[in-house]
Amino acid sequence: MSKTAKIIVILLAGIWLLITLYPFIFMLQTSMKTNMEYFTTSVWAFPENISLDNYLTAMNSGFIRFYLNSLFVTITSLVIIIISASMAAYMIAKIDFKLSNSVFSFFLAGMMIPIHITLIPVYRMTQTMGLYDKLTGLIGPYVAFSLPISIFILTGFIAEIPRELEEAAYIDGANIFQIFTKIIFPLIKPAVSTVAIYNLVLLWNEFIYALVLISNPDKWNLTLGLWNFQGQYGTNVPMVMTGVMLSVLPLLLFYIFLQEKVIKGMTAGAVKG
């Protein structure tokens, strides 16, 4: 690449960085203004006096509880999804049985079901099982609707692992469980990262199931808390921006500190051989 081409690429990358980064900068600078300052100065202006009062008010309004609720539901669901999807994918890809293709097709069919048409049945089932208005009541739907895409990703990855590795383990006396835990699972960590990243973003921002299955404010997750926060401070734009900033902050920190694993996970399986 010539020097001129490199300069053009750097300029275009810089412009794209500015376009993608500025919305976060705008949210941050707006969240540090008072409501009066927001309406009396330019929308694009930086705050005259940086203040964290909005953040203190938001945290005292229940955001810590919303964070803990979201963390519990998201992490618990992720653990169940990763374990269940990886084991199911291994059975489909490596264990020879007559219904393997049918089972795989069954999971693929689940990817085509819109979640909105399941709200009433899920609501009825949750009430019948005594899980309505409980955080554990969200885990079942979260796991169920995350499994199809997770199994799809992991099955394709596991299918590429040479059978010779399993055969060698069998000769050494390993059983199926040991082969899965000691050989297969360590080899599919990039694909597991992909599944974890995809579902983390999806579950952290999930709203519709939480809205239908949770009514007690003490059990609200972050999206429900933000929804109520926006209604409470609808005319206070800096406070609304503070709530939005707090809701996206965990994902931003996750990407900043784990960006290398994020990129490896997203590109897993892109190159074979």
C-alpha positions in Angstrom: 0.0 0.0 0.0 1.4 3.4 -1.0 1.9 6.2 1.5 -1.0 8.2 0.0 -3.3 5.2 0.3 -2.3 4.7 4.0 -3.1 8.3 4.7 -6.5 8.0 3.1 -7.2 4.8 5.1 -6.2 6.5 8.4 -8.3 9.6 7.6 -11.4 7.4 6.8 -10.8 5.3 9.9 -10.5 8.5 12.0 -13.8 9.9 10.6 -15.5 6.6 11.2 -14.2 6.5 14.8 -15.5 10.0 15.4 -19.0 9.1 14.0 -19.2 6.0 16.2 -17.7 7.5 19.3 -19.4 10.9 19.4 -22.8 9.5 20.5 -21.2 8.2 23.7 -19.4 11.5 24.2 -22.6 13.4 23.7 -24.4 11.2 26.3 -21.5 11.6 28.7 -21.3 15.4 28.4 -25.1 15.8 28.6 -25.3 13.6 31.7 -23.0 16.0 33.5 -25.1 19.0 32.9 -28.0 20.3 35.0 -31.4 20.5 33.5 -31.3 24.3 33.5 -27.9 24.4 31.8 -29.1 22.0 29.2 -32.0 24.3 28.2 -30.1 27.6 28.5 -26.9 26.6 26.5 -26.2 24.9 23.3 -27.1 21.2 23.1 -23.6 20.5 21.7 -21.7 22.5 24.3 -19.6 20.8 27.0 -20.8 21.3 30.6 -19.6 24.5 32.3 -19.2 22.8 35.6 -18.8 19.0 35.5 -21.1 17.5 38.1 -21.8 13.9 39.1 -25.0 14.7 40.9 -27.1 13.1 38.2 -25.2 9.8 38.7 -25.6 9.9 42.5 -29.4 10.6 42.0 -29.7 7.7 39.6 -27.8 5.3 41.8 -30.0 6.3 44.8 -33.1 5.7 42.6 -32.4 1.9 42.5 -29.9 1.4 39.7 -27.7 -0.7 41.9 -30.5 -3.1 42.5 -31.3 -3.1 38.8 -27.7 -3.9 38.1 -27.6 -6.8 40.5 -30.9 -8.2 39.1 -29.6 -8.1 35.6 -26.3 -9.6 36.5 -27.9 -12.5 38.3 -30.3 -13.3 35.4 -27.7 -12.7 32.6 -24.8 -14.7 34.2 -27.0 -17.6 35.3 -28.6 -17.8 31.8 -25.3 -17.6 30.1 -23.8 -20.5 32.2 -26.8 -22.7 31.4 -26.8 -21.8 27.7 -23.1 -22.5 27.3 -23.2 -25.8 29.1 -26.4 -27.0 27.4 -25.6 -25.7 23.9 -22.1 -27.2 23.9 -23.2 -30.6 25.1 -26.1 -30.7 22.6 -23.9 -29.5 19.8 -21.3 -32.3 20.6 -24.0 -34.9 20.5 -25.4 -33.7 17.2 -22.0 -33.3 15.5 -20.0 -36.3 16.9 -22.4 -38.9 18.2 -23.9 -41.1 15.4 -27.6 -41.7 16.0 -30.5 -41.8 13.5 -32.3 -38.7 14.7 -29.2 -36.4 14.8 -30.3 -34.5 11.6 -33.9 -34.2 12.8 -32.8 -32.9 16.2 -30.5 -30.3 14.5 -33.4 -29.3 12.2 -35.7 -29.0 15.2 -33.3 -26.5 16.9 -32.8 -24.6 13.6 -36.6 -24.2 13.4 -36.5 -22.5 16.8 -34.5 -19.7 15.2 -37.5 -18.8 13.1 -40.0 -18.4 15.9 -40.6 -14.7 16.8 -40.5 -14.3 20.6 -43.6 -12.0 20.6 -46.0 -14.8 19.6 -44.8 -16.9 22.6 -45.6 -14.2 25.3 -49.0 -15.5 26.2 -48.0 -19.2 26.5 -44.8 -18.3 28.4 -46.8 -16.0 30.7 -49.4 -18.8 31.4 -46.6 -21.4 32.0 -44.8 -19.1 34.3 -47.9 -18.5 36.4 -48.7 -22.2 36.5 -45.1 -23.0 37.7 -45.2 -20.3 40.4 -42.4 -18.4 38.8 -44.3 -15.2 37.9 -42.7 -12.0 39.3 -39.5 -13.9 40.2 -36.1 -13.4 38.6 -35.8 -17.2 38.1 -38.9 -17.0 35.9 -36.8 -15.1 33.3 -34.1 -17.7 33.1 -36.2 -20.3 31.4 -37.4 -18.2 28.4 -33.9 -16.6 28.1 -32.2 -20.0 27.8 -34.9 -21.5 25.5 -34.7 -18.7 22.9 -30.9 -18.5 23.0 -30.3 -22.2 22.5 -31.1 -22.5 18.8 -28.5 -19.9 17.5 -26.0 -21.1 20.1 -26.3 -24.8 19.1 -26.1 -23.7 15.4 -22.8 -21.9 16.0 -21.2 -24.6 18.2 -22.3 -27.5 16.0 -20.5 -26.1 13.0 -17.4 -25.5 15.0 -17.3 -29.0 16.7 -17.9 -30.7 13.3 -14.5 -29.4 12.1 -12.6 -31.1 15.0 -10.8 -34.2 13.7 -12.3 -37.5 14.9 -8.7 -38.8 15.4 -8.5 -36.8 18.6 -11.5 -38.6 20.0 -10.4 -42.0 18.8 -7.0 -41.5 20.5 -8.8 -40.6 23.7 -11.0 -43.7 23.5 -7.9 -45.9 23.1 -6.4 -44.3 26.2 -9.6 -45.2 28.1 -11.4 -41.9 28.2 -15.2 -42.0 28.3 -17.6 -39.6 26.5 -17.8 -37.1 29.3 -14.0 -36.9 29.7 -13.5 -36.5 25.9 -16.0 -33.6 25.9 -14.6 -31.8 29.0 -10.9 -32.5 28.4 -10.6 -32.3 24.6 -13.7 -30.9 22.8 -14.6 -28.0 25.1 -11.1 -26.5 25.3 -10.9 -26.6 21.5 -14.2 -24.7 21.0 -13.4 -21.8 23.4 -13.4 -19.3 20.5 -16.8 -20.5 19.4 -18.0 -20.4 23.1 -16.7 -16.8 23.3 -18.9 -16.0 20.2 -21.9 -17.5 21.9 -21.2 -15.8 25.2 -20.7 -12.4 23.6 -23.8 -12.6 21.4 -26.1 -13.8 24.2 -24.6 -11.3 26.7 -25.6 -8.3 24.6 -29.0 -9.9 23.8 -29.9 -10.8 27.4 -28.5 -7.6 29.0 -30.7 -5.5 26.7 -33.8 -7.8 26.9 -37.0 -6.0 27.7 -40.2 -7.6 26.5 -40.1 -10.8 28.6 -39.0 -8.8 31.7 -42.0 -6.4 31.1 -44.5 -9.3 30.9 -43.1 -11.6 33.6 -41.9 -9.1 36.3 -44.1 -6.5 38.1 -42.4 -6.0 41.4 -40.0 -3.0 41.2 -37.6 -4.8 43.5 -37.2 -7.5 40.8 -36.8 -5.2 37.8 -33.8 -5.7 35.6 -31.8 -2.8 34.1 -34.0 -2.3 31.0 -37.2 -2.1 33.1 -35.5 0.2 35.6 -34.4 2.4 32.7 -37.9 2.4 31.2 -39.4 3.6 34.5 -36.5 6.1 34.9 -37.3 7.6 31.6 -40.9 8.0 32.5 -40.0 9.6 35.8 -37.5 12.1 34.4 -39.0 12.5 30.9 -38.5 16.3 30.9 -35.0 16.1 32.5 -32.9 15.2 29.5 -29.5 15.1 31.4 -31.0 12.6 33.9 -32.3 10.4 31.1 -28.9 10.5 29.5 -27.4 9.5 32.8 -29.7 6.5 33.0 -28.8 5.5 29.4 -25.1 5.9 30.1 -25.3 3.7 33.2 -27.1 1.0 31.2 -24.5 0.8 28.5 -21.5 1.3 30.7 -21.0 -2.4 31.6 -21.0 -3.4 28.0 -18.5 -0.6 27.1 -16.2 -1.7 30.0 -16.6 -5.3 28.9 -15.4 -4.5 25.4 -12.6 -2.1 26.4 -11.0 -4.7 28.7 -11.8 -7.8 26.7 -11.7 -6.4 23.2 -9.0 -9.0 22.1 -11.2 -11.9 23.2 -14.2 -10.2 21.7 -12.5 -9.9 18.3 -11.2 -13.5 18.4 -14.6 -14.8 19.4 -16.4 -12.9 16.6 -13.9 -14.1 14.0 -13.8 -17.7 15.2 -14.1 -20.1 12.4 -13.6 -17.4 9.7 -10.4 -19.1 8.5 -10.1 -22.9 8.3 -7.0 -25.0 7.8 
